[in-house]
Amino acid sequence: MLRYLFWLSITIVFLSCIKQVQTEPKKTVNRDLTEIKKSDTLKALVTYSATSYFLYRGQPMGYEYELLKRLGKQLDVNIEITVTQNLNNMLEALNNGEVDIVAHGLAVTSERKEKVSFTDYLYLTQQVLVQKKPDNWRQLSWAETQKSLIHDAIELIGDTVAVRANSSYLKRLQNLSKEIGGKIHIDTLNGNLSTDEIIQMVVDGKIKYTIADKNLAQINASYYPVLNIDVPVSFSQRIAWAVRDNSPELLDSVNKWIKQERKDAVYYVIYNKYFKNKRDFRRRIKSDFYSLNKNQISQYDPLIKRNAKNLNWDWRLLASLIYQESRFKPAAKSWAGAKGLMQMMPATAKEMGVKNRLDPEDNIRGGTKYLKQLFGNFNQIEDTTQRIMFAMASYNCGYQHVRDAQRLAEANNLNPKRWTNNVDSMILALSYPKNYNKEFINYGYVRGIEPFKYVNQIFERFEHYKKFITLIE
């Protein structure tokens, strides 16, 4: 009897613990559009891939990236991009509150709709089988090549197809196996592999088959003609982004934006740019300055790294400034007479000892020497990042105009030693007579929007560079 009572008490305690766990409410993240606008930032999760988000010749690009920029402008918020390290955990990151929106081409499925809310679809596609032709297919006749390929999904019975775990491709294969009445063996791959990388594994012969959305398969097949993507394995599917179920305001605003975008030709231009333009895709894939290939921003990286050491700056920040000046074009010239990678004016070049402004090495050496001089002019500013911003603004519009903006900041009870949200607003104010005509303003009018955008865009690009390019010497 004692033994019975002991085990009964243990069972009751155990069941009460289970009930407590089951009835404990799920943690929710209350961050809808109102909270997003208060923070001035929409947090977006993207993938690092050949179509979604990447760096090419110093410029961040990608289908999702370009659409997010347009969405941010529509909602009047900044976009904070997070690159997912595991595609299997995207919806979990969303519901945990790490991000506000998953900006990735997700197939709308019933299972996923139980976890998140989908936006209106961005485009329609279908899933296809990705397989490789024989290595010597160019020497074979068409009939011989066709003989080596699968032409109907039913032929996959007993064979193995490799897809990412927890993906819509995996679910489709499981359903397909039931539909055709035969076992398709599924090799589940790591969640940190993008669809492009898995397709590359087919090209390299590491796996025999995979499944991909047709638009992704087509653009990859344009570069790898050894691929065959002719076998459909699904009907048309809606591809959309996702938000949390408790973000109805954000969902409604994004849907209104999508409907508005569909009326704009630019919306379709962006889609064609990444999924239809085969020539540009091939050019990117071949380039050393494509971030999925090498850890490079430009052909001038060694020069930039060497000169950035003299400034004690992150070389990627200096690279962002040079892109802003010339887009890495050594022969670039401005209407005002500036030349070269760092757009040096004749008088400044002479002062810095630059003999040939069109010579990359001479130009970067002189430009960084001038930046170091400007940086030194603000040695009273302790915050290094703010000090760099002052130096950059001076490089763009002139040191004395920036000093005027500092004076105007002080007169308006703003911090003259802080660029962000202080002196930057005063450089904008110097575009108006009521400000540049004040008696303590020594250098008059300046088109303030130029240095204001100049600094912001360099640092914004720098944030992208940090995501793509590791800081190695």
C-alpha positions, 0 to 999 in steps of 0.5 A, spaced: 500 500 500 505 504 501 509 503 495 502 504 491 501 511 494 508 513 493 507 512 485 500 515 485 503 521 488 509 521 483 504 520 478 500 526 480 506 531 481 508 529 474 501 530 471 500 537 474 507 539 471 505 537 464 498 541 465 502 547 467 507 546 461 501 545 457 497 551 459 503 556 460 501 561 455 506 562 449 510 568 449 508 573 444 512 579 441 507 585 441 511 589 435 506 592 430 507 597 425 505 603 430 511 600 434 516 599 428 514 607 426 516 609 433 523 605 433 524 608 425 526 601 423 523 595 420 527 589 421 527 584 415 530 577 415 533 576 408 538 570 405 544 571 402 544 568 395 545 570 387 538 573 387 536 575 394 541 579 397 549 580 395 554 585 393 557 586 386 562 591 384 561 595 391 554 595 390 549 591 394 544 588 390 538 583 390 531 582 388 529 582 396 534 588 397 531 593 392 524 591 394 525 592 401 528 599 400 522 601 396 518 598 402 522 602 407 520 609 403 513 607 403 513 606 410 517 612 412 522 607 416 529 605 415 530 598 413 535 594 418 537 587 414 539 581 418 542 575 413 539 568 416 544 563 417 539 558 417 533 558 412 530 552 416 529 557 422 526 563 419 519 563 421 522 562 428 526 568 428 520 572 426 515 569 431 521 570 437 521 578 435 528 578 432 525 581 426 519 584 423 518 581 416 521 575 413 523 578 406 524 571 402 521 567 397 516 563 401 511 558 398 505 559 401 503 553 404 497 550 409 503 548 414 506 555 414 500 559 414 499 556 421 505 559 424 505 566 420 501 571 416 503 571 409 503 577 404 499 578 398 504 574 393 509 577 389 510 572 384 507 565 381 512 560 380 512 552 380 517 547 382 521 543 378 526 537 378 534 540 377 538 534 374 544 534 370 546 532 363 552 527 361 558 531 362 560 530 354 552 532 352 555 537 347 558 531 343 552 526 344 546 527 339 539 530 342 536 523 343 542 520 347 542 526 351 535 525 352 535 518 354 540 519 360 535 524 363 528 523 367 522 526 363 517 524 368 516 525 376 514 518 376 521 515 374 524 518 381 521 512 384 526 508 388 531 514 387 534 519 391 533 527 391 536 532 395 533 538 398 534 542 404 530 540 411 524 543 413 523 547 406 517 547 401 521 542 397 521 537 402 514 537 403 512 537 396 517 531 395 513 527 401 507 529 397 509 527 390 511 520 393 504 519 395 501 521 389 505 517 384 505 511 389 512 509 390 518 511 395 522 517 393 528 517 398 530 524 400 536 526 402 535 532 407 541 538 406 543 543 412 539 549 413 544 554 411 545 552 404 541 556 399 537 554 393 543 556 389 548 553 392 544 546 392 543 547 385 551 548 384 552 541 388 548 538 382 552 541 377 559 539 381 556 532 381 555 532 389 548 530 388 544 527 383 537 531 383 534 537 387 528 541 387 527 548 386 523 554 384 522 554 376 525 562 376 531 560 380 532 554 376 532 558 370 536 563 371 541 558 374 541 554 368 542 560 363 549 560 366 550 552 367 547 549 360 549 542 363 542 543 367 536 540 365 530 543 369 524 541 364 520 536 369 515 540 373 513 537 380 508 541 382 502 546 380 503 554 380 505 556 387 504 563 390 511 566 393 510 571 398 513 574 404 511 573 412 509 577 418 507 575 425 500 573 426 499 579 431 502 584 426 495 586 422 497 593 421 504 591 418 500 586 414 495 591 411 500 596 409 505 591 406 499 588 402 497 595 400 504 597 398 504 590 394 498 592 390 500 599 389 507 596 386 504 592 381 501 598 378 508 600 377 513 598 371 519 598 376 516 592 380 516 588 373 523 591 371 526 589 378 523 582 377 526 581 370 533 584 373 534 578 377 530 572 374 530 574 367 536 578 365 541 572 363 546 576 361 547 580 367 546 574 371 552 570 367 556 577 368 555 577 375 557 570 377 563 570 373 566 576 376 571 576 382 567 582 385 561 578 386 561 577 394 558 569 393 565 568 389 571 572 393 572 576 399 573 582 395 569 589 394 574 592 388 580 591 384 583 596 388 582 593 395 590 592 396 591 599 395 585 601 400 587 596 405 594 599 405 592 606 406 586 605 411 592 603 416 594 610 415 588 613 417 586 607 422 580 606 419 576 600 417 578 599 410 571 597 408 569 604 410 574 607 406 572 603 400 565 605 401 567 612 401 571 611 394 565 607 391 561 614 393 566 618 390 567 614 383 564 607 383 571 605 383 572 608 376 579 611 376 578 615 370 571 618 373 571 626 372 566 631 375 563 637 372 567 641 377 574 638 375 575 633 380 578 627 378 580 619 379 577 614 384 577 619 390 575 625 386 580 630 388 580 637 386 587 640 382 588 645 388 587 639 393 591 634 389 597 639 388 597 640 396 597 633 397 603 631 392 599 628 387 602 628 380 597 624 377 590 624 379 588 618 374 593 614 377 589 609 382 595 609 387 597 616 387 590 618 387 588 614 393 594 616 397 593 623 396 585 622 398 587 619 404 592 623 406 587 629 405 582 625 409 587 624 415 588 632 415 581 633 416 580 628 421 585 631 425 582 638 425 576 634 429 581 632 435 576 635 440 571 630 438 572 623 442 567 619 439 571 616 433 565 614 429 562 621 429 569 624 428 569 620 422 563 623 419 565 630 420 571 628 416 567 625 411 562 631 410 568 636 410 571 632 404 565 633 401 563 640 402 569 643 405 572 644 412 569 651 413 562 649 411 562 644 416 565 649 422 559 654 420 554 648 421 557 647 428 557 654 430 549 654 427 548 648 432 551 651 438 547 657 436 541 652 436 542 649 443 545 642 439 551 639 440 557 641 436 561 635 437 556 630 434 554 630 427 548 625 427 541 628 429 545 635 431 550 638 426 548 634 420 541 638 421 545 644 421 548 643 414 542 642 411 539 649 414 545 652 411 541 652 404 537 657 407 538 665 407 535 666 414 541 661 416 547 662 412 546 670 412 547 670 420 553 674 422 557 668 425 556 664 419 563 665 415 562 661 408 555 662 407 551 658 402 552 650 402 548 645 398 547 641 405 543 636 402 549 633 399 554 632 405 548 630 409 546 624 404 554 623 402 555 621 410 549 617 410 550 613 404 557 611 405 555 609 412 549 605 410 553 602 404 559 600 410 553 596 414 552 592 407 560 591 406 560 588 413 555 583 412 558 581 406 566 582 406 570 579 412 575 583 415 581 580 414 588 583 412 
